[in-house]
Amino acid sequence: MESIHLEVSGRVQGVGFRWFVVDKARRLQLSGWVRNRPDGRVEIAACGNADALAQLESAVTSGPPGAQVQEVSRLAQVAADSLQSPFAIVR
């Protein structure tokens, strides 16, 4: 099983971005979490099959209506076995 750890910047808080990610990740049967960061970014950690992860990463490059994604950065990997199922919002 593969995993990704992403940081999304732009107008991504206050626009339903976390709920958008949860919905997409659950439809793709991914495990993991999403959270708002104090600096205004959104952080995502997910694991599952490679195709599903690629679909999630592609979806977050645009986000929900109202979002304005400026950049999606990859962060250091998170151990796949540490990611919860079902995918959820964490603090």
N, CA, C and O atoms as a CHARMM CRD file, in Angstrom:
* protein
*
  364
    1    1 MET  N      0.83800  -1.18100   0.00000 PROA 1      0.00000
    2    1 MET  CA     0.00000   0.00000   0.00000 PROA 1      0.00000
    3    1 MET  C      0.88600   1.24900   0.00000 PROA 1      0.00000
    4    1 MET  O      1.89500   1.31300   0.70300 PROA 1      0.00000
    5    2 GLU  N      0.49900   2.20900  -0.77900 PROA 2      0.00000
    6    2 GLU  CA     1.26600   3.45000  -0.88400 PROA 2      0.00000
    7    2 GLU  C      0.60800   4.55300  -0.06500 PROA 2      0.00000
    8    2 GLU  O     -0.54700   4.44400   0.34700 PROA 2      0.00000
    9    3 SER  N      1.37900   5.62700   0.16100 PROA 3      0.00000
   10    3 SER  CA     0.81600   6.76300   0.89300 PROA 3      0.00000
   11    3 SER  C      1.33300   8.06800   0.30800 PROA 3      0.00000
   12    3 SER  O      2.37400   8.11000  -0.34800 PROA 3      0.00000
   13    4 ILE  N      0.57700   9.13200   0.56500 PROA 4      0.00000
   14    4 ILE  CA     0.99500  10.48000   0.19000 PROA 4      0.00000
   15    4 ILE  C      0.76900  11.39600   1.38600 PROA 4      0.00000
   16    4 ILE  O     -0.08500  11.13800   2.23500 PROA 4      0.00000
   17    5 HSD  N      1.54100  12.45400   1.43400 PROA 5      0.00000
   18    5 HSD  CA     1.42800  13.46500   2.48400 PROA 5      0.00000
   19    5 HSD  C      1.56400  14.80400   1.77500 PROA 5      0.00000
   20    5 HSD  O      2.62300  15.12700   1.23700 PROA 5      0.00000
   21    6 LEU  N      0.48700  15.57700   1.77900 PROA 6      0.00000
   22    6 LEU  CA     0.42700  16.80300   0.99400 PROA 6      0.00000
   23    6 LEU  C      0.12600  18.01600   1.85200 PROA 6      0.00000
   24    6 LEU  O     -0.47800  17.91500   2.92000 PROA 6      0.00000
   25    7 GLU  N      0.56300  19.16700   1.35900 PROA 7      0.00000
   26    7 GLU  CA     0.23500  20.45400   1.96900 PROA 7      0.00000
   27    7 GLU  C     -0.31600  21.32200   0.84400 PROA 7      0.00000
   28    7 GLU  O      0.32700  21.50100  -0.19000 PROA 7      0.00000
   29    8 VAL  N     -1.51800  21.85900   1.06100 PROA 8      0.00000
   30    8 VAL  CA    -2.19500  22.63900   0.03000 PROA 8      0.00000
   31    8 VAL  C     -2.29300  24.08100   0.50100 PROA 8      0.00000
   32    8 VAL  O     -2.77100  24.35400   1.60200 PROA 8      0.00000
   33    9 SER  N     -1.83500  25.00500  -0.34500 PROA 9      0.00000
   34    9 SER  CA    -1.88500  26.41800   0.02600 PROA 9      0.00000
   35    9 SER  C     -2.75400  27.19200  -0.95700 PROA 9      0.00000
   36    9 SER  O     -3.01500  26.74700  -2.07500 PROA 9      0.00000
   37   10 GLY  N     -3.18800  28.35000  -0.51000 PROA 10     0.00000
   38   10 GLY  CA    -4.08000  29.20600  -1.28600 PROA 10     0.00000
   39   10 GLY  C     -5.29200  29.52700  -0.43600 PROA 10     0.00000
   40   10 GLY  O     -5.20900  29.56300   0.79100 PROA 10     0.00000
   41   11 ARG  N     -6.41100  29.75900  -1.08800 PROA 11     0.00000
   42   11 ARG  CA    -7.67200  29.97500  -0.35600 PROA 11     0.00000
   43   11 ARG  C     -8.30100  28.60400  -0.16000 PROA 11     0.00000
   44   11 ARG  O     -9.12300  28.16400  -0.96400 PROA 11     0.00000
   45   12 VAL  N     -7.90600  27.93000   0.92300 PROA 12     0.00000
   46   12 VAL  CA    -8.32700  26.54900   1.15300 PROA 12     0.00000
   47   12 VAL  C     -8.97700  26.33700   2.51400 PROA 12     0.00000
   48   12 VAL  O     -9.33700  25.21300   2.86200 PROA 12     0.00000
   49   13 GLN  N     -9.12700  27.39800   3.27600 PROA 13     0.00000
   50   13 GLN  CA    -9.85000  27.30100   4.53900 PROA 13     0.00000
   51   13 GLN  C    -11.09400  28.16700   4.44700 PROA 13     0.00000
   52   13 GLN  O    -11.07400  29.24100   3.84500 PROA 13     0.00000
   53   14 GLY  N    -12.17900  27.69000   5.05100 PROA 14     0.00000
   54   14 GLY  CA   -13.43700  28.42300   5.02400 PROA 14     0.00000
   55   14 GLY  C    -14.22800  28.22700   3.74700 PROA 14     0.00000
   56   14 GLY  O    -15.18100  28.96100   3.48600 PROA 14     0.00000
   57   15 VAL  N    -13.83700  27.23000   2.94000 PROA 15     0.00000
   58   15 VAL  CA   -14.52000  26.98000   1.66200 PROA 15     0.00000
   59   15 VAL  C    -14.98400  25.52200   1.53800 PROA 15     0.00000
   60   15 VAL  O    -15.36100  25.09100   0.44900 PROA 15     0.00000
   61   16 GLY  N    -14.96200  24.76700   2.62800 PROA 16     0.00000
   62   16 GLY  CA   -15.38300  23.36600   2.59200 PROA 16     0.00000
   63   16 GLY  C    -14.33500  22.41500   2.04800 PROA 16     0.00000
   64   16 GLY  O    -14.65400  21.30600   1.62000 PROA 16     0.00000
   65   17 PHE  N    -13.08700  22.85000   2.06500 PROA 17     0.00000
   66   17 PHE  CA   -12.01600  22.04600   1.47600 PROA 17     0.00000
   67   17 PHE  C    -11.83400  20.71100   2.19300 PROA 17     0.00000
   68   17 PHE  O    -11.68800  19.67500   1.54400 PROA 17     0.00000
   69   18 ARG  N    -11.84100  20.72800   3.53100 PROA 18     0.00000
   70   18 ARG  CA   -11.64100  19.46800   4.27100 PROA 18     0.00000
   71   18 ARG  C    -12.75900  18.48000   3.97800 PROA 18     0.00000
   72   18 ARG  O    -12.49900  17.29200   3.78900 PROA 18     0.00000
   73   19 TRP  N    -13.99500  18.95300   3.93900 PROA 19     0.00000
   74   19 TRP  CA   -15.11500  18.05900   3.64800 PROA 19     0.00000
   75   19 TRP  C    -15.02800  17.52300   2.22400 PROA 19     0.00000
   76   19 TRP  O    -15.36500  16.36500   1.97700 PROA 19     0.00000
   77   20 PHE  N    -14.58400  18.34400   1.29800 PROA 20     0.00000
   78   20 PHE  CA   -14.35800  17.91800  -0.08500 PROA 20     0.00000
   79   20 PHE  C    -13.34900  16.77800  -0.11900 PROA 20     0.00000
   80   20 PHE  O    -13.56300  15.78000  -0.80700 PROA 20     0.00000
   81   21 VAL  N    -12.24700  16.92100   0.62100 PROA 21     0.00000
   82   21 VAL  CA   -11.20500  15.89000   0.66100 PROA 21     0.00000
   83   21 VAL  C    -11.74200  14.60500   1.29100 PROA 21     0.00000
   84   21 VAL  O    -11.50000  13.51400   0.77600 PROA 21     0.00000
   85   22 VAL  N    -12.46800  14.73100   2.39900 PROA 22     0.00000
   86   22 VAL  CA   -13.03600  13.54500   3.05800 PROA 22     0.00000
   87   22 VAL  C    -13.94900  12.79800   2.09600 PROA 22     0.00000
   88   22 VAL  O    -13.84100  11.57900   1.96000 PROA 22     0.00000
   89   23 ASP  N    -14.83900  13.51000   1.43200 PROA 23     0.00000
   90   23 ASP  CA   -15.77300  12.86100   0.51200 PROA 23     0.00000
   91   23 ASP  C    -15.02300  12.13700  -0.60800 PROA 23     0.00000
   92   23 ASP  O    -15.31700  10.98100  -0.91100 PROA 23     0.00000
   93   24 LYS  N    -14.06600  12.81400  -1.21200 PROA 24     0.00000
   94   24 LYS  CA   -13.30800  12.21600  -2.31900 PROA 24     0.00000
   95   24 LYS  C    -12.51200  11.00500  -1.83200 PROA 24     0.00000
   96   24 LYS  O    -12.51500   9.96200  -2.48600 PROA 24     0.00000
   97   25 ALA  N    -11.83600  11.13100  -0.70300 PROA 25     0.00000
   98   25 ALA  CA   -11.00900  10.03800  -0.18400 PROA 25     0.00000
   99   25 ALA  C    -11.85400   8.81800   0.17400 PROA 25     0.00000
  100   25 ALA  O    -11.45500   7.68500  -0.09600 PROA 25     0.00000
  101   26 ARG  N    -13.00200   9.04000   0.77300 PROA 26     0.00000
  102   26 ARG  CA   -13.86500   7.90600   1.13100 PROA 26     0.00000
  103   26 ARG  C    -14.41400   7.21800  -0.11400 PROA 26     0.00000
  104   26 ARG  O    -14.51400   5.99100  -0.15400 PROA 26     0.00000
  105   27 ARG  N    -14.76900   7.99700  -1.12200 PROA 27     0.00000
  106   27 ARG  CA   -15.24000   7.39300  -2.38200 PROA 27     0.00000
  107   27 ARG  C    -14.14000   6.54900  -3.02400 PROA 27     0.00000
  108   27 ARG  O    -14.41900   5.54900  -3.68500 PROA 27     0.00000
  109   28 LEU  N    -12.89200   6.96200  -2.82100 PROA 28     0.00000
  110   28 LEU  CA   -11.74600   6.22600  -3.38000 PROA 28     0.00000
  111   28 LEU  C    -11.25000   5.12500  -2.44900 PROA 28     0.00000
  112   28 LEU  O    -10.27100   4.44200  -2.75000 PROA 28     0.00000
  113   29 GLN  N    -11.93900   4.95400  -1.30600 PROA 29     0.00000
  114   29 GLN  CA   -11.61000   3.93000  -0.31100 PROA 29     0.00000
  115   29 GLN  C    -10.18600   4.08500   0.23400 PROA 29     0.00000
  116   29 GLN  O     -9.44800   3.11000   0.38200 PROA 29     0.00000
  117   30 LEU  N     -9.82400   5.33400   0.52600 PROA 30     0.00000
  118   30 LEU  CA    -8.51900   5.62700   1.10700 PROA 30     0.00000
  119   30 LEU  C     -8.63300   5.75700   2.62200 PROA 30     0.00000
  120   30 LEU  O     -9.69300   6.09700   3.14600 PROA 30     0.00000
  121   31 SER  N     -7.55400   5.49000   3.30500 PROA 31     0.00000
  122   31 SER  CA    -7.44200   5.74100   4.74400 PROA 31     0.00000
  123   31 SER  C     -6.65200   7.02300   4.91500 PROA 31     0.00000
  124   31 SER  O     -5.91600   7.43000   4.01700 PROA 31     0.00000
  125   32 GLY  N     -6.80600   7.67000   6.08600 PROA 32     0.00000
  126   32 GLY  CA    -5.99000   8.84400   6.35900 PROA 32     0.00000
  127   32 GLY  C     -6.76800   9.96800   7.00700 PROA 32     0.00000
  128   32 GLY  O     -7.81300   9.75900   7.62300 PROA 32     0.00000
  129   33 TRP  N     -6.22700  11.17500   6.84900 PROA 33     0.00000
  130   33 TRP  CA    -6.82400  12.34200   7.49800 PROA 33     0.00000
  131   33 TRP  C     -6.50900  13.61900   6.74100 PROA 33     0.00000
  132   33 TRP  O     -5.61900  13.66900   5.89200 PROA 33     0.00000
  133   34 VAL  N     -7.27800  14.65500   7.08500 PROA 34     0.00000
  134   34 VAL  CA    -7.06500  16.00100   6.56400 PROA 34     0.00000
  135   34 VAL  C     -7.23900  16.95900   7.73100 PROA 34     0.00000
  136   34 VAL  O     -8.06500  16.72500   8.61400 PROA 34     0.00000
  137   35 ARG  N     -6.46100  18.04000   7.73900 PROA 35     0.00000
  138   35 ARG  CA    -6.60500  19.03200   8.80700 PROA 35     0.00000
  139   35 ARG  C     -6.19700  20.40900   8.31800 PROA 35     0.00000
  140   35 ARG  O     -5.38100  20.55900   7.40900 PROA 35     0.00000
  141   36 ASN  N     -6.80500  21.42900   8.96800 PROA 36     0.00000
  142   36 ASN  CA    -6.38500  22.81300   8.75000 PROA 36     0.00000
  143   36 ASN  C     -5.11300  23.05200   9.54300 PROA 36     0.00000
  144   36 ASN  O     -4.96300  22.55100  10.65700 PROA 36     0.00000
  145   37 ARG  N     -4.20600  23.81100   8.97200 PROA 37     0.00000
  146   37 ARG  CA    -3.00200  24.21900   9.69100 PROA 37     0.00000
  147   37 ARG  C     -3.17200  25.67100  10.12100 PROA 37     0.00000
  148   37 ARG  O     -3.87200  26.44000   9.46100 PROA 37     0.00000
  149   38 PRO  N     -2.53200  26.04500  11.22700 PROA 38     0.00000
  150   38 PRO  CA    -2.67300  27.42800  11.72100 PROA 38     0.00000
  151   38 PRO  C     -2.21900  28.49500  10.71800 PROA 38     0.00000
  152   38 PRO  O     -2.65100  29.64500  10.79700 PROA 38     0.00000
  153   39 ASP  N     -1.34700  28.11400   9.77400 PROA 39     0.00000
  154   39 ASP  CA    -0.82900  29.09100   8.80400 PROA 39     0.00000
  155   39 ASP  C     -1.75100  29.27600   7.59700 PROA 39     0.00000
  156   39 ASP  O     -1.39300  29.98300   6.65500 PROA 39     0.00000
  157   40 GLY  N     -2.94500  28.64600   7.61200 PROA 40     0.00000
  158   40 GLY  CA    -3.90600  28.81800   6.52400 PROA 40     0.00000
  159   40 GLY  C     -3.85200  27.73500   5.46900 PROA 40     0.00000
  160   40 GLY  O     -4.65800  27.73900   4.53900 PROA 40     0.00000
  161   41 ARG  N     -2.92500  26.81600   5.59600 PROA 41     0.00000
  162   41 ARG  CA    -2.82000  25.70400   4.65100 PROA 41     0.00000
  163   41 ARG  C     -3.64600  24.52200   5.13200 PROA 41     0.00000
  164   41 ARG  O     -4.10300  24.48900   6.27500 PROA 41     0.00000
  165   42 VAL  N     -3.83200  23.55300   4.24400 PROA 42     0.00000
  166   42 VAL  CA    -4.49700  22.29900   4.58300 PROA 42     0.00000
  167   42 VAL  C     -3.48900  21.17700   4.37800 PROA 42     0.00000
  168   42 VAL  O     -2.76900  21.14800   3.37900 PROA 42     0.00000
  169   43 GLU  N     -3.44500  20.25900   5.32900 PROA 43     0.00000
  170   43 GLU  CA    -2.52200  19.12000   5.27900 PROA 43     0.00000
  171   43 GLU  C     -3.32500  17.83800   5.10400 PROA 43     0.00000
  172   43 GLU  O     -4.36700  17.65600   5.73300 PROA 43     0.00000
  173   44 ILE  N     -2.83100  16.95400   4.24600 PROA 44     0.00000
  174   44 ILE  CA    -3.52200  15.70400   3.92500 PROA 44     0.00000
  175   44 ILE  C     -2.52600  14.55300   3.99100 PROA 44     0.00000
  176   44 ILE  O     -1.42200  14.64300   3.45400 PROA 44     0.00000
  177   45 ALA  N     -2.92500  13.47200   4.65400 PROA 45     0.00000
  178   45 ALA  CA    -2.15000  12.22600   4.63800 PROA 45     0.00000
  179   45 ALA  C     -3.11500  11.11900   4.25500 PROA 45     0.00000
  180   45 ALA  O     -4.17300  10.98100   4.86800 PROA 45     0.00000
  181   46 ALA  N     -2.76400  10.33000   3.25100 PROA 46     0.00000
  182   46 ALA  CA    -3.66700   9.28400   2.76900 PROA 46     0.00000
  183   46 ALA  C     -2.87800   8.07000   2.32500 PROA 46     0.00000
  184   46 ALA  O     -1.73000   8.18000   1.89400 PROA 46     0.00000
  185   47 CYS  N     -3.51500   6.89700   2.43600 PROA 47     0.00000
  186   47 CYS  CA    -2.90400   5.68900   1.90900 PROA 47     0.00000
  187   47 CYS  C     -3.96000   4.83200   1.22800 PROA 47     0.00000
  188   47 CYS  O     -5.14300   4.87800   1.56400 PROA 47     0.00000
  189   48 GLY  N     -3.49800   4.05700   0.26900 PROA 48     0.00000
  190   48 GLY  CA    -4.37500   3.19800  -0.51500 PROA 48     0.00000
  191   48 GLY  C     -3.65800   2.79900  -1.78300 PROA 48     0.00000
  192   48 GLY  O     -2.42900   2.83700  -1.84200 PROA 48     0.00000
  193   49 ASN  N     -4.41800   2.41400  -2.80500 PROA 49     0.00000
  194   49 ASN  CA    -3.73800   2.01700  -4.04400 PROA 49     0.00000
  195   49 ASN  C     -3.28900   3.26000  -4.81300 PROA 49     0.00000
  196   49 ASN  O     -3.84600   4.34700  -4.65600 PROA 49     0.00000
  197   50 ALA  N     -2.28300   3.07200  -5.63300 PROA 50     0.00000
  198   50 ALA  CA    -1.63100   4.19000  -6.32200 PROA 50     0.00000
  199   50 ALA  C     -2.58700   4.98800  -7.20200 PROA 50     0.00000
  200   50 ALA  O     -2.50900   6.21600  -7.23700 PROA 50     0.00000
  201   51 ASP  N     -3.48500   4.31400  -7.90900 PROA 51     0.00000
  202   51 ASP  CA    -4.42300   5.01900  -8.78400 PROA 51     0.00000
  203   51 ASP  C     -5.36100   5.92600  -7.98800 PROA 51     0.00000
  204   51 ASP  O     -5.62600   7.05900  -8.39000 PROA 51     0.00000
  205   52 ALA  N     -5.86000   5.42400  -6.86000 PROA 52     0.00000
  206   52 ALA  CA    -6.75700   6.21100  -6.01600 PROA 52     0.00000
  207   52 ALA  C     -6.02500   7.41500  -5.43200 PROA 52     0.00000
  208   52 ALA  O     -6.58800   8.50700  -5.35900 PROA 52     0.00000
  209   53 LEU  N     -4.78000   7.22500  -5.01800 PROA 53     0.00000
  210   53 LEU  CA    -3.99700   8.34100  -4.47900 PROA 53     0.00000
  211   53 LEU  C     -3.76700   9.40200  -5.54500 PROA 53     0.00000
  212   53 LEU  O     -3.84400  10.59800  -5.26200 PROA 53     0.00000
  213   54 ALA  N     -3.48700   8.97100  -6.76300 PROA 54     0.00000
  214   54 ALA  CA    -3.28400   9.92100  -7.86700 PROA 54     0.00000
  215   54 ALA  C     -4.56500  10.70300  -8.13900 PROA 54     0.00000
  216   54 ALA  O     -4.51000  11.89900  -8.42500 PROA 54     0.00000
  217   55 GLN  N     -5.72300  10.03600  -8.05300 PROA 55     0.00000
  218   55 GLN  CA    -7.00000  10.72400  -8.25600 PROA 55     0.00000
  219   55 GLN  C     -7.25600  11.75700  -7.16700 PROA 55     0.00000
  220   55 GLN  O     -7.73900  12.85500  -7.44600 PROA 55     0.00000
  221   56 LEU  N     -6.93000  11.40200  -5.91900 PROA 56     0.00000
  222   56 LEU  CA    -7.10500  12.35700  -4.81800 PROA 56     0.00000
  223   56 LEU  C     -6.19100  13.56500  -5.02000 PROA 56     0.00000
  224   56 LEU  O     -6.62400  14.71000  -4.89100 PROA 56     0.00000
  225   57 GLU  N     -4.93400  13.30100  -5.33600 PROA 57     0.00000
  226   57 GLU  CA    -3.98600  14.40500  -5.53600 PROA 57     0.00000
  227   57 GLU  C     -4.43900  15.31000  -6.67800 PROA 57     0.00000
  228   57 GLU  O     -4.31500  16.53100  -6.58400 PROA 57     0.00000
  229   58 SER  N     -4.95000  14.73600  -7.73200 PROA 58     0.00000
  230   58 SER  CA    -5.45800  15.53000  -8.84600 PROA 58     0.00000
  231   58 SER  C     -6.65200  16.37600  -8.41300 PROA 58     0.00000
  232   58 SER  O     -6.75700  17.54300  -8.79100 PROA 58     0.00000
  233   59 ALA  N     -7.54900  15.79600  -7.62400 PROA 59     0.00000
  234   59 ALA  CA    -8.74500  16.52200  -7.17300 PROA 59     0.00000
  235   59 ALA  C     -8.38800  17.71000  -6.29700 PROA 59     0.00000
  236   59 ALA  O     -9.02600  18.75800  -6.40100 PROA 59     0.00000
  237   60 VAL  N     -7.39200  17.57700  -5.43900 PROA 60     0.00000
  238   60 VAL  CA    -7.07400  18.68200  -4.53000 PROA 60     0.00000
  239   60 VAL  C     -6.33700  19.81500  -5.23300 PROA 60     0.00000
  240   60 VAL  O     -6.19400  20.89500  -4.66000 PROA 60     0.00000
  241   61 THR  N     -5.86800  19.59900  -6.44800 PROA 61     0.00000
  242   61 THR  CA    -5.22300  20.70100  -7.16900 PROA 61     0.00000
  243   61 THR  C     -6.21400  21.77700  -7.56400 PROA 61     0.00000
  244   61 THR  O     -5.82500  22.91500  -7.82700 PROA 61     0.00000
  245   62 SER  N     -7.50900  21.42400  -7.60900 PROA 62     0.00000
  246   62 SER  CA    -8.52900  22.44300  -7.88300 PROA 62     0.00000
  247   62 SER  C     -9.44100  22.66100  -6.68700 PROA 62     0.00000
  248   62 SER  O     -9.86200  23.78900  -6.43000 PROA 62     0.00000
  249   63 GLY  N     -9.75700  21.58700  -5.94200 PROA 63     0.00000
  250   63 GLY  CA   -10.58100  21.72400  -4.74900 PROA 63     0.00000
  251   63 GLY  C    -12.03700  21.98300  -5.07400 PROA 63     0.00000
  252   63 GLY  O    -12.45000  21.89400  -6.23100 PROA 63     0.00000
  253   64 PRO  N    -12.82200  22.30800  -4.04000 PROA 64     0.00000
  254   64 PRO  CA   -14.25600  22.56800  -4.22500 PROA 64     0.00000
  255   64 PRO  C    -14.49200  23.97300  -4.78100 PROA 64     0.00000
  256   64 PRO  O    -13.57100  24.78800  -4.83100 PROA 64     0.00000
  257   65 PRO  N    -15.74200  24.25500  -5.20100 PROA 65     0.00000
  258   65 PRO  CA   -16.06200  25.62200  -5.63000 PROA 65     0.00000
  259   65 PRO  C    -15.73100  26.60800  -4.50100 PROA 65     0.00000
  260   65 PRO  O    -16.01400  26.33400  -3.33500 PROA 65     0.00000
  261   66 GLY  N    -15.14700  27.72400  -4.84000 PROA 66     0.00000
  262   66 GLY  CA   -14.77600  28.73100  -3.84500 PROA 66     0.00000
  263   66 GLY  C    -13.32200  28.64200  -3.42700 PROA 66     0.00000
  264   66 GLY  O    -12.75900  29.61500  -2.92400 PROA 66     0.00000
  265   67 ALA  N    -12.71200  27.49100  -3.62800 PROA 67     0.00000
  266   67 ALA  CA   -11.29300  27.34000  -3.28100 PROA 67     0.00000
  267   67 ALA  C    -10.43300  27.91500  -4.40600 PROA 67     0.00000
  268   67 ALA  O    -10.82500  27.92100  -5.57300 PROA 67     0.00000
  269   68 GLN  N     -9.26000  28.39500  -4.02400 PROA 68     0.00000
  270   68 GLN  CA    -8.27300  28.86400  -5.00000 PROA 68     0.00000
  271   68 GLN  C     -6.93700  28.25400  -4.60000 PROA 68     0.00000
  272   68 GLN  O     -6.19000  28.83100  -3.81000 PROA 68     0.00000
  273   69 VAL  N     -6.64900  27.09300  -5.14700 PROA 69     0.00000
  274   69 VAL  CA    -5.41500  26.37900  -4.80700 PROA 69     0.00000
  275   69 VAL  C     -4.25400  27.03200  -5.53900 PROA 69     0.00000
  276   69 VAL  O     -4.26900  27.16500  -6.76200 PROA 69     0.00000
  277   70 GLN  N     -3.24600  27.43800  -4.77000 PROA 70     0.00000
  278   70 GLN  CA    -2.04900  28.03100  -5.36400 PROA 70     0.00000
  279   70 GLN  C     -0.94400  26.99900  -5.54100 PROA 70     0.00000
  280   70 GLN  O     -0.20300  27.03400  -6.52400 PROA 70     0.00000
  281   71 GLU  N     -0.83700  26.08100  -4.58600 PROA 71     0.00000
  282   71 GLU  CA     0.25500  25.10900  -4.65300 PROA 71     0.00000
  283   71 GLU  C     -0.10700  23.85800  -3.86000 PROA 71     0.00000
  284   71 GLU  O     -0.74700  23.93600  -2.81200 PROA 71     0.00000
  285   72 VAL  N      0.31200  22.70600  -4.37400 PROA 72     0.00000
  286   72 VAL  CA     0.21200  21.43500  -3.66000 PROA 72     0.00000
  287   72 VAL  C      1.63600  20.91600  -3.53400 PROA 72     0.00000
  288   72 VAL  O      2.28800  20.62100  -4.53600 PROA 72     0.00000
  289   73 SER  N      2.11400  20.80500  -2.30300 PROA 73     0.00000
  290   73 SER  CA     3.48400  20.35100  -2.03700 PROA 73     0.00000
  291   73 SER  C      3.46100  18.97400  -1.39700 PROA 73     0.00000
  292   73 SER  O      2.56100  18.65500  -0.62000 PROA 73     0.00000
  293   74 ARG  N      4.44700  18.16700  -1.72400 PROA 74     0.00000
  294   74 ARG  CA     4.60600  16.86000  -1.08500 PROA 74     0.00000
  295   74 ARG  C      5.47600  17.02500   0.15600 PROA 74     0.00000
  296   74 ARG  O      6.49800  17.70900   0.13400 PROA 74     0.00000
  297   75 LEU  N      5.04600  16.38300   1.23200 PROA 75     0.00000
  298   75 LEU  CA     5.78500  16.39100   2.49000 PROA 75     0.00000
  299   75 LEU  C      6.37400  14.99900   2.72300 PROA 75     0.00000
  300   75 LEU  O      6.11200  14.07100   1.95800 PROA 75     0.00000
  301   76 ALA  N      7.16800  14.86100   3.78100 PROA 76     0.00000
  302   76 ALA  CA     7.74600  13.56800   4.13900 PROA 76     0.00000
  303   76 ALA  C      6.63400  12.54700   4.34100 PROA 76     0.00000
  304   76 ALA  O      5.57900  12.86300   4.88900 PROA 76     0.00000
  305   77 GLN  N      6.88000  11.32800   3.89600 PROA 77     0.00000
  306   77 GLN  CA     5.87700  10.26500   3.99700 PROA 77     0.00000
  307   77 GLN  C      5.45300  10.01500   5.43300 PROA 77     0.00000
  308   77 GLN  O      6.24000  10.16300   6.36800 PROA 77     0.00000
  309   78 VAL  N      4.20900   9.63900   5.58800 PROA 78     0.00000
  310   78 VAL  CA     3.65000   9.20400   6.86900 PROA 78     0.00000
  311   78 VAL  C      3.48300   7.69000   6.75700 PROA 78     0.00000
  312   78 VAL  O      3.05600   7.19000   5.71600 PROA 78     0.00000
  313   79 ALA  N      3.81300   6.96800   7.80800 PROA 79     0.00000
  314   79 ALA  CA     3.67100   5.51000   7.77600 PROA 79     0.00000
  315   79 ALA  C      2.22800   5.13200   7.48700 PROA 79     0.00000
  316   79 ALA  O      1.31200   5.56200   8.18800 PROA 79     0.00000
  317   80 ALA  N      2.03200   4.32800   6.45300 PROA 80     0.00000
  318   80 ALA  CA     0.68400   3.94200   6.03300 PROA 80     0.00000
  319   80 ALA  C     -0.09400   3.26600   7.15500 PROA 80     0.00000
  320   80 ALA  O     -1.30400   3.46100   7.26500 PROA 80     0.00000
  321   81 ASP  N      0.57400   2.47900   7.98500 PROA 81     0.00000
  322   81 ASP  CA    -0.13900   1.76300   9.04800 PROA 81     0.00000
  323   81 ASP  C     -0.56600   2.68300  10.19400 PROA 81     0.00000
  324   81 ASP  O     -1.27800   2.24900  11.10000 PROA 81     0.00000
  325   82 SER  N     -0.13800   3.94800  10.16100 PROA 82     0.00000
  326   82 SER  CA    -0.55300   4.89500  11.20100 PROA 82     0.00000
  327   82 SER  C     -1.78600   5.69900  10.79200 PROA 82     0.00000
  328   82 SER  O     -2.29700   6.49600  11.57900 PROA 82     0.00000
  329   83 LEU  N     -2.26300   5.49400   9.56900 PROA 83     0.00000
  330   83 LEU  CA    -3.38600   6.28300   9.05900 PROA 83     0.00000
  331   83 LEU  C     -4.70900   5.57800   9.31100 PROA 83     0.00000
  332   83 LEU  O     -4.84800   4.37700   9.07800 PROA 83     0.00000
  333   84 GLN  N     -5.67000   6.34400   9.78900 PROA 84     0.00000
  334   84 GLN  CA    -6.95300   5.78900  10.21800 PROA 84     0.00000
  335   84 GLN  C     -7.90500   5.52900   9.06600 PROA 84     0.00000
  336   84 GLN  O     -7.81800   6.12800   7.99400 PROA 84     0.00000
  337   85 SER  N     -8.80800   4.61800   9.33500 PROA 85     0.00000
  338   85 SER  CA    -9.87600   4.31700   8.40300 PROA 85     0.00000
  339   85 SER  C    -11.18000   4.31200   9.20100 PROA 85     0.00000
  340   85 SER  O    -11.22100   3.68900  10.26200 PROA 85     0.00000
  341   86 PRO  N    -12.23500   4.96500   8.75100 PROA 86     0.00000
  342   86 PRO  CA   -12.32800   5.68700   7.49200 PROA 86     0.00000
  343   86 PRO  C    -11.59100   7.02100   7.54500 PROA 86     0.00000
  344   86 PRO  O    -11.26600   7.53400   8.61600 PROA 86     0.00000
  345   87 PHE  N    -11.34100   7.55900   6.37400 PROA 87     0.00000
  346   87 PHE  CA   -10.69000   8.85700   6.22500 PROA 87     0.00000
  347   87 PHE  C    -11.49400   9.89300   7.01200 PROA 87     0.00000
  348   87 PHE  O    -12.72400   9.87700   6.97700 PROA 87     0.00000
  349   88 ALA  N    -10.80800  10.79600   7.72100 PROA 88     0.00000
  350   88 ALA  CA   -11.51500  11.73000   8.59200 PROA 88     0.00000
  351   88 ALA  C    -10.79300  13.06600   8.72000 PROA 88     0.00000
  352   88 ALA  O     -9.62800  13.20500   8.34900 PROA 88     0.00000
  353   89 ILE  N    -11.51300  14.03400   9.25100 PROA 89     0.00000
  354   89 ILE  CA   -10.93400  15.32900   9.62800 PROA 89     0.00000
  355   89 ILE  C    -10.35500  15.18800  11.02700 PROA 89     0.00000
  356   89 ILE  O    -11.01100  14.66500  11.92800 PROA 89     0.00000
  357   90 VAL  N     -9.12000  15.65800  11.20500 PROA 90     0.00000
  358   90 VAL  CA    -8.48600  15.66400  12.52400 PROA 90     0.00000
  359   90 VAL  C     -8.08100  17.09400  12.86100 PROA 90     0.00000
  360   90 VAL  O     -8.08100  17.97700  12.00200 PROA 90     0.00000
  361   91 ARG  N     -7.74100  17.30200  14.11500 PROA 91     0.00000
  362   91 ARG  CA    -7.27700  18.62800  14.55400 PROA 91     0.00000
  363   91 ARG  C     -5.78900  18.64600  14.74200 PROA 91     0.00000
  364   91 ARG  O     -5.22600  19.67800  15.10900 PROA 91     0.00000
